[in-house]
Amino acid sequence: MKKRKVVVIGGGISGLAAAHRLLEANREAELGLEVVLLERGSRLGGVISSMREESFVMEGGADAFLTEKPWALDLCRRLGLENELIGTHSANRRSFILQDGRLKKIPAGFYLMAPVDALRFVASDLLSWPGKVRMLSEFFIPPRRARADESVASFARRRFGREAFEKIVEPMAAGIYSADAEQLSMAAAFPKFAALEQQDGSVLKGLRRMRADGAVSAASGPRYGLFVTPRTGMERLVEALRADMEELEVITEFPVSRLEKSASWKIHGKNGACLEADALCLALPAFEAARLLEGIDRVLAAELNAISYESAVTVNLAYRNIPNVKGFGYVVPPREKRPLLGCTFTSQKFEGRAPEGTTLIRAFLGGPSLREVMRESDADILERIQAELRFTLGIKTGPILARVTRLPRAMPQYHVGHAVRVAAIRRLAASHAGLFLAGNAYEGVGIPDCIRVGEEQAVHLLRFLEGLSSPRDTRVRVGS
């Protein structure tokens, strides 16, 4: 079999997952693949970044992944990491929303944007009585006839009312996507809720059915029982991936300047370096993929550039001897006009994150309001965060350890119509033989979705290479 060369550009979790799936297939079927991974920075992992200092385990990016979406858990099993995964503290599975400067508990049986347990919701103080009545009246509101995409804000106001949107749904959506709910696509961000409206005639009816089927629990806020993380931090997943790919050629500090397509793909880098490949996987932010593809397909580049991005900042702070709020953290509605999107009580969420007698907290800043903050120094950002924690949690002492992580243009914005745009991008990319696109810009921002997309694109790439093979070379087995 003729040896085939594949280049993966981008060393984040999507690129690593794609490379790993290619090499798994190569081992299984002896395909004769040569896989090279190029990363412009000095390290792999992208926004996954674990910091282990003074017995604290701090995360710059994602701190866990959801097991309901199976792709990350399945990858961990294949890597032999399953026994290193830990779940959340069962005793602390509750979360809060900041309202009028006070933390209010999200009642048990509240599933992201709607109550599963109506009685507990009614007994809570999250909404006024008119707001509660309006939210529960969603049972009787007929489903929308139009099937076109709409914003999360439009959906929530239409189904649950303005108060529920502003006080509950909007901060939940911002906490997950670092996005403006007025522009965030319902179909791309919360497809399950959109489907419940159509399938059951009501989101609340659908959730009641799911609870009867055991598909949702009575936990407060997100389904915390379904989140897991490696014991030593999320970067352990990156380390395990790298260790399982000894045959992978990794070139770091290789910024790609341009691409060229003829009989093969040519990847031009610094100092005149040039690599050739039979197939190429761009596991990059959409705007970086657009830059490289501008000279090859302007229409595709324009579609990629139409996916906008926002930045984020995470701040890990360690304290000694402060009062703890029993729970996993809180989110902040925009109507509160505070600088934070939310805050995680890390040492209460996972075991082993902080030494005895200390508390580890992680604060989040993000969204359009962050653009000015990104220009501030780390010291100014820390001062801003400490003032917020003093206001919200009453923490008057300074931290014994603090780390600021900046994530510039890390959060793709799934605006209304995103799924249609992604379908167009996929069609345009397919017209260029050997080109495949992965990353969080397309079909999901979480770790499991990034792994899924990376692996799916690797499977499509393998099928493309199979088509290049001679009729006698039929040993490609790529699975489904």
C-alpha positions, 0 to 999 in steps of 0.5 A: 500500500502506498504510504499516505501522509496526513497533517493535522493543524491545531494541537487542542483537544479536537486536533489530538482526538482526530490524530488519535483516531487516525492512528488507532485505525492505522494500528488496527488495519496497517494503513501505512499512514504517516500523521504529523500534528502542527501546533503554533504554540509551545504546548498541546491542549489548547484551552485545556490547562491545568495548574498544579501548585502548592497542592492546589489543582487549578483549571484555566479552561474546562474543569470537567466533562459531561458523561451523558455525551459519551465521546470523552468518557469512551476516549478515556476508557480507550486510554486507560484513564477511566479509573482516574476519573472522579465525580462531583461531591454528592453532598454539595450538589446545589448551585445559586443565582445572584439576584439583587446582590444575594445568592438564591438557591436554584431549587432541586428539580430545576433542569438548566432553564425549566423546573422538573419539580413544580412544587419545589420551584413554587416553594423557592424565591427565584421568581415573584409569584406572577413570574412563577405562574407565568413559567408554569403556564408553559404547560398550556402554551401551544408549540410554535408552528414555524420550525425556523431557528430562533434565539434563546431569548425569544424561546425563553420569553415565549415559553416561560415569560420575561422574568424567568428569562432575565433571572434564570435562563439568561445567566444559565446560557451566558455561563455555558456559552459566554454569549448574548442570549438575544443572538444565541441559537436555540437549535445549536445551543439547546436543541433538546429543549427545542425538540421537547416543545415540538415532541411533547407540546410543552417543555415542562410536559417533556421534562416530566416525561423524562423524569418518569423515564429516569432521564433527568434527576432532582439535582439543583441546576445542571446535572452535576452527577454526570460531570467527571474529571481526571483526579489530577486535572483535565490536562491529564487527558492531554498527557494520556493522549500524547503518551498513547501516540508515540508514532505521532510526529508533533511539531510545536511552535510552527505557525502556518503561514499559508496553504497551497493545493495542487495534486497534494496539500502544501503547508507553508510555515516559518523560515520557508518550511513546507510540508506536503500532505495527501489530506489535511485536518484544520482543527483551528478556530474558524477565523484561523481556518478562514485565514489559511483558506482565503487564497483557496476558497473565498466563499468558504473563508467568508462563511468561516469568518462569519462565526464570531468569537468572544474572549474569556478570563478565568481567575483561580483564587485560593484562601485560608480559613474563609466561610464556605457556601455549601454548593458548587457555585453561582451564575450572575444575570446581566440585569445585576450589572456585575462584572462576573459571569459566575463563580465555581467553588472548586474545592467543594465541587471536586475532591483533592483540589485544595489542601485541608483548611483552604478553599479554592474558587474560580471566577469567570469573566466573559462575553461582550462586556469583557473586551475592555477587561482584556486590556487590563493588567492581571493585577487590575483583574484580580482587584476587580474579582476580589471586590466582587467576592467581597460583595457577594461572599463576604471574603475580606482577606486576600488570597494566598494564591491567585492565577489569571488565565486569559482565553482570547477569542476562545468562545465561538458564538452560535448565533441564530442560523448557526446550524445552517451556516455550518452545513454550508461550511461542510458542503464547501469544504467537501468540494476540496479533496482532502480538506476536513475541519474540526474544532469547537466552532461547528457542532458543540463547544464542550469537551465531548463534542470537540472529541466527537467532531475530531473523531468524525472528521478523522473517519471522513478523512480515512474514507477519503484516503480509502478512495485514493487507494488502488482496488487491491488496497481495501484494508481501511476499516474506519468504523462508524 
